[in-house]
């Protein structure tokens, strides 16, 4: 469930309080008896196995230092980290969603690890686009750990039964949804288009040549009202209005209904990442052998940009053991351990050479996702993005209102103003 919370709300406004760590990120004294690492989500066998190996690798260099792993549920992450800022009682190493690095760096919560990263030999092969998500003003604050990208899952058996091929264009996508839905007598819905799904909707927006926002003249300009963006908004909401996507997903995200319905054979198509396979199998393994995937269609059929999801690891600013903490960070994110983690949980390691040679092409879900990984984008790079998307839910609210009947121009105009105001707030 970790990707449901990659954009978990971060309440902004609490200033970082010192915890005794040195601001230049230098460690003091001998190796500590223990360091603490906070990972988000909950314990699971594949991750525990990788972290055990990472600890063993780390202790080859720091044999006297134990590593205490603490799992923090994603819904609790905001309060946990804000409390750490207030009290100075934070971790040494912390996992953050890749869209959160800018926010936490702006809160002065993360150590500047620019020079340490330059000295890490494997760092030269890290995917540059992912690394940039952990950088602010040319300084590195977080290192990519794993990544994933959304694709359209589909039922291969239903497509074959109704003579449907994986669509590449929007028109083909809607036609495929309609044909399977009608062919199954309405017992299977064509596709899920949940409204609370900015990370999925963004692929349609970018695929049409639209955008969320851009910096112009030193300020953020919202772009939801461009003709290209409106085209994408009309298409996505039209899936619901035209009846090929269930109305029951209005107001929810991709996990609050669509995932379970797809797992139980009630949906022909469902947008999510390859990482969701373990959750689907927990719900129902009956249909998983018949599941495939294709890249999210665009108006003209090319592979458009998709939202880059994933997690980074960072050294907490207040640690007194920055050098040791960075050594543990690189043990977890090493090529060997990053690939083991990614393969175990259906993600991708964040190294260019591994993406080329990792054996992903033949996987029915990860193969298309690997193709999609070649064209990804991120959210507007501002600390205010979390406020706009997770706290105010500007885009999800806009989509919900249009799906419920509000005129598109009215909803877009309001969302565009709210987005500009929020992204530019100080």
Buried (B, 14 or more C-beta within 10 A) or exposed (E): BBBBBBBBBBEBEEEBEEBEBBEEBEBEEEBBEEBBBBBBBEEEEBBEBBBEBBBEBBBEEBEEBEBEBEBBEBEEBBEBBBEBBBEBEBBBBBBBBBBBBBBBBBBBBBBBBEEBBEEBEBBEBBBEBBBBBBBBEEBBBBBBBBBBBBBBBBBBBBBEEBEBEBBBBBEBBBBBBBBBBEBBEEEBBBBBBBBBBBBBBBBBBBBBBBBBBEEEEEEBBBBBBBEBBBBBBBBBBBBBBEBBBBEBBBBBBBBBBBBBBBBEBBBBBBBBBBBBBEBBEEBEEEBBEBBBBBBBBBBEBEBBBBBBBBBBBBBBBBBBBBBBBBBBBBBBBBBBBBBBBBBBBBBBBBBEEBBEEBEBEEBBBBBBBBBBBEBBBBBBBBBBBBBBBBBBBBBBBBBBBBBBEBEBEEBBBBBBBBBBBBBBEE
